[in-house]
Amino acid sequence: MSNNIYIHETHTIYVENNELHLLNDKHSIVINIDTFMHDLPAIVSLCSKEYKKTNKELYKRLKQSLK
């Protein structure tokens, strides 16, 4: 039995009490913002590399929005 939760889409994202909340129809994920901010550079780097492989046009727009 696996402890993984797969989130295909979220319908709600919000912050409250120094926590990031990601919700879909079945699950809620709550992440401590202080911890998440330390992980965020690695998450963005890994995700952008993977996303660049599959959707180059949107990747270009995302990259431009970060400037």
C-alpha positions in Angstrom: 0.0 0.0 0.0 1.3 3.4 -1.0 1.2 6.6 1.0 1.4 8.7 -2.2 -1.4 11.2 -3.1 -1.6 12.0 -6.8 -3.0 15.5 -7.5 -3.9 15.9 -11.2 -5.6 19.3 -10.8 -6.3 21.7 -7.9 -9.5 23.8 -7.8 -8.4 25.9 -4.8 -5.1 27.3 -3.7 -4.8 29.7 -0.7 -2.6 30.6 2.3 -3.6 30.8 5.9 -1.7 30.7 9.2 1.6 30.4 7.4 0.4 27.3 5.5 -0.1 26.8 1.7 -3.4 24.8 1.0 -3.9 22.9 -2.2 -7.3 21.4 -2.7 -9.0 19.1 -5.2 -12.2 17.1 -5.1 -10.7 14.3 -3.0 -7.7 15.6 -1.2 -6.2 18.6 0.7 -2.5 19.2 0.9 -1.2 21.6 3.6 2.4 22.7 3.4 4.3 24.8 5.9 5.3 28.0 4.0 8.7 28.4 5.8 9.8 24.9 4.8 8.2 25.3 1.3 10.1 28.5 0.5 13.4 26.6 1.1 12.3 23.9 -1.3 10.8 26.2 -3.9 14.0 26.9 -5.9 14.5 23.2 -6.4 10.9 22.6 -7.2 10.8 25.4 -9.8 14.0 24.2 -11.4 12.9 20.6 -11.6 9.4 21.4 -12.8 10.5 23.9 -15.4 13.1 21.5 -16.9 10.4 18.8 -17.2 7.7 21.1 -18.4 10.1 22.6 -21.0 10.2 19.1 -22.6 6.5 18.9 -23.1 5.2 22.4 -23.7 7.8 24.8 -25.1 5.4 27.7 -25.9 3.9 27.9 -22.5 7.3 27.5 -21.0 8.5 30.5 -22.9 5.6 32.6 -21.5 6.3 31.4 -18.0 9.9 32.2 -18.3 9.1 35.7 -19.6 6.7 36.3 -16.7 9.5 35.7 -14.2 11.6 38.6 -15.6 
